[in-house]
Structures are given as C-alpha cells and as structure tokens.
Amino acid sequence: MDFRFDPGIETFRAEVRAFLADALAGADRHADSLDLTGLAESYERDLHRRAGARGWLDLDGVRKAVFDFEAARCDAPLIDTAMTLAGHAVATYGSPAQRGDLLPRMATGEVEMCIAYTEDAAGSDLSAIAALASRDGDGWVLSGHKVLVTGAHKADWCCTVARTRFDVPARQGMTMFLIDMRTPGVEIVRRPTMNGWTLDDVGFNDVYLGPEAVLGEPGAGWAQLTAAAAAERSSMFWLGNARHVLDLLVALVRTGTRDGTPLADDPIARDTVARFAVALADAERLARRALWSDITGQDDPALPAMAKVTATELLQDLAQAATELAGPAGLIWSPLFTSDRPMHGAGDGRLAWEYLERVHGTISVGANELQRDTIAQRGLGLPRGR
Ligand SMILES: Cc1cc2nc3c(=O)[nH]c(=O)nc-3n(C[C@H](O)[C@H](O)[C@H](O)COP(=O)(O)OP(=O)(O)OC[C@H]3O[C@@H](n4cnc5c(N)ncnc54)[C@H](O)[C@@H]3O)c2cc1C
C-alpha cells in the first residue's frame, strides 16, 4: 500500500507552489479587506487569467485537490473560481450555446461567476425557495431575493434557481437559470460579515430572461442543484487553510513566551501542536480516501460528508486553540492582506482573523448538521430523519 501521490502529482504541486509564491509576492499592496479573498478584484482577475493560461482553472480529480490545497495554504484568491462554483452545472446541463460561450472563458479566467441559491427562508432546505420565474412569451420574468452570496459584486454571470411552477411539489417545480449580471433589474447589496468582509444580497427585480437563460430542463432544478452541490469541491482547500494555521501555531510555540517562559518548554503548548499535527494527518488521509472513492467511481456519499465535517471542525478547533495559546496577542486582529499590520498581534493578527473566520466552513457548502445527517442515513443506514 502506498499513501503518496505519484511523482507526477508532486511535480505539479511544486510547480503550483512556485507560481503562487511568485504571484503573491507583494500582494499586500493590492489589499481589499471588504472582499473574502482580502484582495482587489483587478489583482484577482489578473491572477485568474494567469492560472487559467496554465490550464489550472479547469482541473479535476487529484490535480484539482492538490491545486486547491496549495492555493488555500498561501491565501491565493483561487478558491471560489467560476469553474469551481458553476463549472459542473454549466458543463453538465448547459445548452451547446451556453457551454460554447461560457465554459472556455470560465476556464481561462475571463468570466467570473457566482451561485445564488440561498434565500432568507431557504438555506439548508432549498425546496423552500420563494424566488419566482413566470412565463412571459418565450422567456421568463424573475423576481426574488437571494442572500449570503459569495462574490456577486465581482461576478459577470450568476447561476441561480427559482420556482417556475407551484401546481406541483417544490422539487418538481424548480428551474435553474444563468444570468448576465448586467441584466436590468439585478441589484446587489454587500452585507458585512463578522470578520470584516462582505457577502452579497442579490435582488432580482422583474428581471426579463430570454429562453436561452434556462440552465438544463425547466422543472429539473432540484435534481440538477443536488448534483451540482455534490460536485462543487473537495475538502482539500480547508486542509490547505488548516496546514497554514498549524504552521503559524508551530511558529508561535517555537518563538513565543507566556509569563516569561518559552512556549516551546510548556508541556501544554507542545501537547496542543502535536495533537493538531495528528488530527491534520488524519483529516488529510480521510480527504484522500474520499477523493479516491470519487475518482474511482465508488460513489460513497458518506465519505465526502465525513471529510467536510472533519476538515472544517478541525480548522475551527485549530483557530480556537491558536488564539488561546497566544493569550492577549491572539485578540489583536488584522485583515488577510494589508501593508499596515498591527503591532503585537499573534501571527501578525492572523490568529484573531482565523478565530472569527472558521465558523464559516461549518455552515457553507452544506451545514455540518446536514452532513452528519447524510452520514447517519447513507453511511450507517439509519432511516431518513424527520
Ligand atoms: C461564508 C458563506 C458563504 C456562502 N456562500 C454562498 C453562495 O455563494 N451562494 C449561496 O447560495 N449560498 C451561500 N451561502 C449560504 C449557505 O449555503 C447557507 O448558509 C447554508 O446552506 C445554511 O443555510 P442557512 O444559513 O439558511 O441556515 P439554516 O438552513 O436556517 O440552518 C440554521 C441551522 O440549523 C441547522 N439545520 C437546518 N436544517 C437542519 C436539519 N434538517 N437537521 C439538522 N440541523 C439542521 C443548520 O445546520 C444550521 O446550524 C454561504 C454561507 C456562508 C456562511
């Protein structure tokens, strides 16, 4: 048995690392703390085009997982790319015109996308959506209000879902649409998150859509959404974040002091970093197993759910333990990128940022409670929860 990726993959990893180290040198000059990535849109688009030119926005399987891990590990704004968010849906359900127009440009980083599914009363259960698209001649008129959308303010296109029929059960009456964000009636409001960046509300105010805006089959939106959500991403990028935070924690223990004693001599600090090194190794092994199951077509639905829960909760625990070990310096916050870091912040203010941020992964891409439901039902064979 060999737990390593093959040498070709490790060569690819080294290439990605070298590219990212070069691309991110001096990124602090392009800071934008209101964006999740911490970086200005122009810088991000340029980086997407450079990665796209290498074919790195259109990867799958192990290469995609390795790319995501390395990008997350160094805070590169290459996680929520158009291909990651909507590539599967467009490639699988898009008409020849949609595929021909959008996919090549998504893959080269020329087109940015957002996915706007969530509504105030429809998050975990998207069958409760109220957005409505009514027939208007050949086309549709869409009205509705989407919330918690990542990156709508910088997206060129949006993939969304609305009810198109109310005379059938919700899951048979939903339709997906692809919408040019410049279409009249699309309105974006940026809302602050607790960590200083923004998620977007997207209002569709009587937006007229031609028949070509439908993605897939009218009425098939629920089944399409479920498949698109399952394909959205592996848990590898959270592990890239976790690796970064563990590195910061080890650096803190190596050089920090508490009450005049080096943290490196403190048995609790040593125990903590060792415990997280074990947990990260475990999480990586589980994520690789989920990846292997996916690329070999084993189709074990519990494995990606287990990997997602493990990675996101490890990351949250790690951020919490790091701020605790750092003491008061762990309370001093800084945005991800800035040329004006606060003095005395642990990890240059990064640990406090992590503490506020890491609740995020346990909610987005399918809340962990829902993932545990999947594990109970589809992994352990328990009956569906009521
Ligand atoms: C950082 C971030 C980025 C996001 N980006 C996007 C995006 O780009 N596009 C988009 O459409 N949405 C996005 N979302 C929204 C995200 O998909 C929803 O937050 C998520 O689906 C949960 O929905 P909710 O917030 O309405 O919570 P709810 O569904 O109301 O859940 C509230 C709580 O109840 C629990 N719960 C709900 N149902 C069950 C159940 N059946 N069993 C057990 N517990 C349950 C949940 O786990 C959660 O703890 C993002 C969210 C975050 C935090």
The ligand as an ORCA input file, in Angstrom:
! r2SCAN-3c Opt
* xyz 0 1
  C     -19.317     32.189      4.087
  C     -20.552     31.727      3.406
  C     -20.619     31.776      2.023
  C     -21.788     31.393      1.370
  N     -21.846     31.498      0.003
  C     -22.995     31.192     -0.633
  C     -23.119     31.343     -2.049
  O     -22.171     31.733     -2.734
  N     -24.319     31.092     -2.623
  C     -25.400     30.661     -1.909
  O     -26.438     30.415     -2.494
  N     -25.321     30.496     -0.558
  C     -24.147     30.743      0.086
  N     -24.059     30.612      1.453
  C     -25.239     30.195      2.194
  C     -25.146     28.784      2.716
  O     -25.338     27.863      1.671
  C     -26.197     28.657      3.813
  O     -25.772     29.475      4.894
  C     -26.361     27.233      4.294
  O     -26.966     26.446      3.298
  C     -27.214     27.156      5.562
  O     -28.409     27.819      5.357
  P     -28.927     28.938      6.396
  O     -27.808     29.898      6.619
  O     -30.210     29.469      5.891
  O     -29.145     28.162      7.736
  P     -30.382     27.218      8.080
  O     -30.634     26.267      6.964
  O     -31.507     28.089      8.540
  O     -29.792     26.417      9.288
  C     -29.646     27.006     10.593
  C     -29.087     25.919     11.496
  O     -29.999     24.823     11.566
  C     -29.351     23.626     11.163
  N     -30.271     22.776     10.392
  C     -31.022     23.142      9.321
  N     -31.703     22.083      8.849
  C     -31.361     21.012      9.627
  C     -31.706     19.633      9.634
  N     -32.559     19.127      8.733
  N     -31.164     18.841     10.576
  C     -30.287     19.324     11.491
  N     -29.919     20.654     11.546
  C     -30.440     21.473     10.628
  C     -28.199     24.045     10.281
  O     -27.169     23.106     10.227
  C     -27.760     25.328     10.969
  O     -26.925     25.046     12.056
  C     -22.900     30.947      2.120
  C     -22.810     30.884      3.522
  C     -21.663     31.266      4.159
  C     -21.591     31.191      5.653
*
